[in-house]
Amino acid sequence: MNTRKIILPMIGIAMGLGLQMQTHAAQISVTVENLTAAGGLYFTPLWVGFHDGSFDTFDVGGSASASIEAVAEGGDVSGLRADFASVAGGVDGVVTAPAGFPGAPVFDPTDMGSLVLDLDPATNRYFSFASMIIPSNDAFIGNPDPTAYQVFDATGAFTGPLDILVLGNEIWDAGTELNDGMGAAFSALGGTSTDEMMAIGVHTGLGILLGTATAAGTVIDPVLGDFTQNGFQLARIRINAVPEPQMLATFGLGLGLMLLTARRRRPGSRLAA
């Protein structure tokens, strides 16, 4: 008997089973890094959501929803998470920075944090995010296009690693609070904020907040905190696949059993029944 003719198809079957397992479940890591140096900007724990492309967090030129207003003015993502709960099969979470200043896991300059989520490649093909820039009145980051970042293609294959670089010209003004620094979250200036009703647009800068103290006792450097500079880099979001030891073990066991079966079928084999 030609054992090679038996073994090769069995290897193909085993590999097919492994690929089938991969298309039904996937572990993905989301790593977030604050790229500003000491004296730079902070941002609140980053909300991340994986969905089918139907979840639109906000529209540039439109009015901020109550949920986006809460994110932009106070870093509160609870409303956004409640909105996201209506997405069939959606998976979301919040990436925090354990090394953030005492009492709040925000992303200080140079901080990094990660989160691992279990996704379905069929229903979690796209990625969205949101976070508040601090100190500010209502500055935030996020993607207005729900299909801008594709994590899995139509066949369920992972498209990454994805490296998302958030630049200064991608910091948004929610248009819900006057940008005068008064009552700004995380600022030591104090004062009372003033509500306004403007459209969401590209933020024009922190103005009076540059060179002032934060709630952490640090000072926002007038240069390092000026995100209106050309090429200013605020954050990096990296999405990667997590190796699955259990899946690899299952694949190896299945392949081993198939090879053993093929050997038992060989005439004259010591393992023949």
Buried (B, 14 or more C-beta within 10 A) or exposed (E): EEEEEBBEEBEEEBEEBBEEBBBEEBBBBBBBBBBBEEBBBBBBBBBBBBBBBEBBBBBEEBBBBEBBBBBBBBBBBEBBBEBBEEBEEBBBBBBBBEEBBEEBBBBBBBBBBBBEBEBBBBBBBBBBBBBBBBBBBBBBBBBBEBBEBBBBEEEBEBEBEBEBEBBBBBBBBBBBBBBBBBBBBBBBBEEEBEEEEBEBEEBEBBEBBBEBBBBBEBBBBEEBBBBBEEEBBBBBBBBBBEEBEEBEEBBEEBBEEBBEEBBEBEEEEEEEE
